[in-house]
Amino acid sequence: METQNSMSPSRPIMVIVQMQSTHISQDELYTITLTLVNKTRQESGCIDYNCYKNIDDDSVMEVILFESADAHQAHMSSPHVLAFLDKHQSLNLQYAVQRVNYLPVIV
C-alpha cells in the first residue's frame, strides 16, 4: 500500500527547485538556468518545464513536471544537467528541492 509521503515510480511528479547564488545576480542565474529548458523539454519523461524569477528575493525557481520519479532520476543523470552542474560549480549555487506527487485538481 502506498503512503501519502511515498513516490510512485510510475506517477507524475512535480519538482520545484529554488536556486540562489552569492556570486552572480538573479538575472545572470536566470539566464544560465534557461540553458536547460530546451534540452529538458526534449527529454522523453518531461511533461513541462518552466523557470521563474522570485519577486521576494534573488532566487530563481524551476518547476518541472515529469512522467515519473524514474524520469526525474534520468534527467538528473542526463549529459546537459551534469554539464550544467560541472560548469557552474564555482557559482556556489544553493538549492532547495521539493519533489511532490502531481495530483491535479479537476473542478
C-alpha positions in Angstrom: 0.0 0.0 0.0 1.3 3.4 -0.9 1.5 6.0 1.9 0.8 9.7 1.4 4.5 10.6 1.5 5.7 7.9 -0.9 6.7 8.5 -4.5 5.4 6.0 -7.0 7.9 5.4 -9.8 5.0 5.5 -12.3 3.1 8.5 -11.0 3.8 12.0 -12.4 5.9 14.2 -10.1 6.5 17.9 -9.9 10.0 19.0 -9.0 10.3 22.5 -7.6 13.9 23.8 -7.4 14.7 27.1 -5.8 18.3 28.4 -6.5 20.4 31.3 -5.4 24.0 32.3 -5.8 26.1 34.7 -3.8 28.4 35.2 -6.8 26.0 36.3 -9.6 22.8 38.3 -9.9 19.4 36.9 -10.2 19.3 37.9 -13.9 22.5 36.1 -14.6 21.3 33.0 -12.7 18.0 33.1 -14.6 19.9 33.4 -18.0 22.1 30.4 -17.3 19.2 28.3 -16.0 17.4 28.9 -19.2 20.1 26.9 -21.0 18.5 23.8 -19.5 15.0 24.5 -20.8 15.0 23.2 -24.4 17.1 20.1 -23.7 15.0 19.2 -20.7 11.7 19.7 -22.6 13.0 17.3 -25.2 13.5 14.5 -22.7 11.0 11.7 -23.1 9.9 11.9 -19.5 9.5 15.7 -19.3 5.9 16.9 -19.5 6.5 20.6 -18.7 9.4 22.8 -17.6 9.2 26.5 -16.6 11.6 28.9 -14.9 10.8 32.0 -12.9 12.4 34.9 -11.1 11.3 35.2 -7.5 10.0 38.7 -6.7 10.6 38.4 -2.9 14.3 37.6 -3.1 17.1 36.9 -5.6 16.3 33.3 -6.2 15.3 31.6 -9.4 12.7 28.8 -9.4 12.4 25.9 -11.8 9.1 24.0 -11.9 9.4 20.7 -13.8 6.7 18.1 -14.4 8.0 14.6 -15.0 6.1 11.5 -16.1 7.6 9.6 -13.1 10.3 9.6 -10.4 12.3 7.4 -12.8 12.1 10.2 -15.4 13.3 12.7 -12.9 16.2 10.4 -12.0 17.1 10.0 -15.7 17.0 13.8 -16.0 19.5 14.3 -13.1 21.9 11.9 -14.9 21.5 13.5 -18.3 24.6 15.0 -20.0 23.1 18.5 -20.1 22.3 18.5 -16.3 25.7 17.1 -15.4 27.4 19.6 -17.7 25.4 22.5 -16.1 26.4 21.4 -12.6 30.0 21.0 -13.5 30.2 24.3 -15.5 28.6 26.3 -12.7 30.2 24.7 -9.7 32.2 27.8 -9.0 29.0 29.9 -8.6 28.3 28.5 -5.1 24.7 27.7 -6.1 22.4 26.9 -3.1 19.5 24.6 -3.9 16.2 23.8 -2.2 14.5 20.9 -4.0 10.9 19.6 -3.4 9.5 16.6 -5.2 5.8 16.2 -4.9 3.2 13.8 -6.3 1.4 15.5 -9.1 -2.3 15.4 -8.3 -4.1 17.9 -10.5 -7.3 19.3 -9.1 -10.2 18.8 -11.5 -13.1 21.1 -10.9 
